[in-house]
Amino acid sequence: MAEITGTTSLKIKDLKIPDVIEYGTMDELTLDCDYDIDKDANGLVVKWFFDDTQQIYQWIPKNKPQDSGLLKGKIDLKYKASNDSNKMYRALHIKDVNPQLTGNYTCVVSTFDDEVRESKRMVIFDKQDEFNLTFDNVDDNTIKITCSATNIYPKPNITINASRPDVSSEVENATLGEDQLWKISTSMLVAVNNQHPETFVCELNIPEAKYSVRKELYYSSQETTEITSSSSEMSLQKADDNSAYGYGGGNWLTASTPLVVIFVSLRILLDLI
């Protein structure tokens, strides 16, 4: 939620920061902080902060803008947001857009007599490279269901739900790599019921990005000679658009092992305002 302080003589009237960005969809990005200021105000200073405390930018009229911290060397210091001499270099024009820029951004505008600030959070998410839902035979009566995803940011939630309650607790493992991308997995042990098929659903989601991916696995102890694997993916659209689906062709498999039919459904929900 935006935080605004100060008096009416100096006022931030428009803080333009996108809520959610999918990594790879843009190379450059502008964060703008437009404000009202008295023409006779003295001592104007514009500062930007990342996650409340880290200063990343400062501009004092008649002086060159300065970048620092997280955005050192990543801002176009010649970018002009306005021809007004009191607003010219108020904005951040970022040249390197990546998931590590996810965080809270605060614009602070001050004079000798007053100070105002406003904050907003921005999320730059990176979809996973791989998303798998698999099973392994532990013994004649038990299988292990594992759901995993690699190279995703920020850290997602991952859960497996079974069609019956008598399963062991999930075990989750998450690691942040040197590339600052997450690898995450979760697993459960399930006693095999030879009389009824089993259904397992894994859901991977990043709540801040309104992004969700889902896979379903249907398991049966009956043998078969042919099974079909199919997938569907929702196109990336704003939430108020009519969603369209594109279906990929099925791949025929042969198996003499227990029947396992995997239906993959990808649900990608983005609400970019």
N, C-alpha and C positions, 0 to 999 in steps of 0.2 A: 504494500500500500504506500502511496506517495506520502512524503512528509514535507510539510511546508511551514516555514517559520519566517517572522519578520513583520514589517508594517506595510501599509498600503502604498507608501511613496516609492518603494522598490518592490516589484512583484514579478515572479516567474509566471508567465502566462501560458507557456507551452513547452513541455518536456517530451521530446520525440525520441523514444527508445522502443524498439520492437520487443514484444513479449517473448516470441519463440522464433528461432531460425534453424532450419535444417542445414547442417554443415555441408558445404559443397555447392549450395544454391546461389551464393554470391561471393565475389572476391573482395569487394569493398563495402563499407558500411559507415553511415553518418549518424552520430548521436547529437541531437540538437537541443539547445536550451535557450529559448527565446524569452526575453524579459522586458518589462516596462521600467524605465529609469528617467528621472528628472534630468533635463538638459543641463542644469546647473549643478548636478551632483559631482562631488569630488572624491578622488581616491578609489575609483572603480578597479576591482580585481575579480576575475572569473577563474574559479578553480573546479576541477573534477576529481572525484575520489572513487576508488574501487573498494567495494565491501567496507564502506564507512570510513576506514582509517588510512588507506594507502592513497596518497596523492599521485595522480597520473597526468595532470595537466594544469598549467597556469598561464593566464594571459592578463597583462596589464597594458592598457592602451599606450601607444607610442613606444612599446617594447615588443620584442619578438616573442611569440608563444613558446612555451617550454613543455616538453613531454618528459615523463619520468615513470619509474616503477614498472608495472605490467605492460604499459604501452610505450615504453622507451623505444624509439626507432620504428614504431608501427603506425605513427600518425603523420598525415600530410600537413605539415605546419604552415603550408602556403594556402590551404583551403580557406575560402572566405564564405561565411554563411550570410553575410549582409554587407551592404555598402555603407551602412551607418558606422561611423567611427567608434561608437560606444558598443557596437555589437559584432563587429567585423569577424573576429576570431573566437566567437563564443562556442563553436561546435567542435566535436571530435570527428575527423574523417579518418577512419581506421583502414589501413591498407592490407592487413593480414587478419582475416576473419577465421577463427578457429574455436573449438569447444572450450578451450581454457579461458576464454573471455566470459564464460558464464559467471554471473554474479550480480551484485547490487551496484548501481551507478548513481552517484550523487553529484548534482550540480550546485555549486555554491557561488552566489553573486553577492559581493559586498562593496560598500562605500565607507567613507569615514563615519557616516551617521547610521548605517543600517546594514543588515545582512539577511538574505533569504536563501533557502535551500530546498531542493526537492529530489526525491530518490525514486528509483524504479529498478526492478529486477529484469534481467535479460537472460534467456536460456538459449544456448547454441548446442543442439543435440546431434549426436552422430549415431546413425542406425548401425545395428550389429552387422558384422561380416557373415557370421554363421549363426544359425538357430536350429538346434537339433533336439528331438525327443526320441529316445531309444530305449531298448530293454536288453537285459542280459540274464541268462539263466544262472541263478546262484546254486540251486540244487533241484531235485525233482519236484519239489513243492513250492519253490520260492523264485520270484523274479525280482530284478532290480530295475526300476524305472529311473532314467536320468534325463534331465532337461538342461541344456547348456547354451550359452551365447558368448560370442567373442567380439572384442573391439567395439564397445558401445560406451556412450557418455551422454549425460552423467550416469551415476550408478543407478541401475534399474531395479525394480521389484521383480522377483521371479517366484512363481508358485506352481505346484502340481496338485491337481484335484483328481480324486478317484471316484468311481461310480459307487463305491461302497465304503463304509467307514472303518472297517477292520484292517487298517494299514498302519505301518509304523510312521513315526514322525519324520518329517523332511529334514535333510541335512544340507545346509547351504555353504558354498565356498565361493568367495569373491576376492579377486586380487586386482590391484591397480598397477598396470605395467609402466615401464619407463616412458612409453609414449603417452601416458596419462589416459589410456583407454582401459575400460573394465573388461575382465573375463569373469563370468559368473556361471555357476551351475547349482542345481539342487537335485536330490535323489530320494527315493523311498523304496523300502522293501515290501513286497506284496506276496501274501500266500496265494498260490494258484488255486482257482476254483475250476475244476474240470467240467462242471455242469453249465456254467454261464460265462459268456464273454465279459471281458473287463474293458472299461473305458477310462482313459486317462487324458487329462487336459492340462497343458502347460501354458501359462500366460506370462508374457514378458512386457512390462510397461514402464514408461517414464512419465509419472503423473504431471510434472511441470510442463512437459512438452505435449501433453495429451496424445501420446503415442503408445500404441498397444499392438502387440503381435501375439497370435494364438496358434497353437498346434494341438491336434487331437490324435490319439493313438488308440486303436481298437484291437484288443488281444483276445484270441480264442485258442483253445487247445486242439481244435479240430485240424486235421491235415487238409492241404489243398495243393493243387498243381499250378494254378494261376491266380494272381491277384493283381489289382490295379492300384496305382498311386496317382493321385491327381492333386492339383493345387489351384488356388485362386488368390488374387491380390486386388485390393481396393485401390483405385487410382488416388493420387494425392490431390485433394481438393479442399476448399474451404468448407466448413461445416454446413453452410447454408446452400451449398450446391447439391444437385442430385448425383449421388455417388454412382460410379460406373465400375463394372467388374470386367476383368479380362481373364479368360481361362486358358491355361496351358494344356497341351496334349498329355494324355496319360501314358505311362510307361508300363509295359507288361513285364511281370516278374514271374519266375517259377520258384517253387519252394516245396520241400518235403518236411519242413519244420512246421511248428504250430502256426496257424493262420494269424498273420499280423497285417492288418490293413491300416495304412496311415493316410489319413485325410488331413491335408495341410490347409488351413485357412488363415490368411493374413489380413488382419484388420488394422488399418492405419488411420488414426483419427487425428487431424490437425485443425486447430481452430485459431487461425491467424487473423487478428483484427488489426 
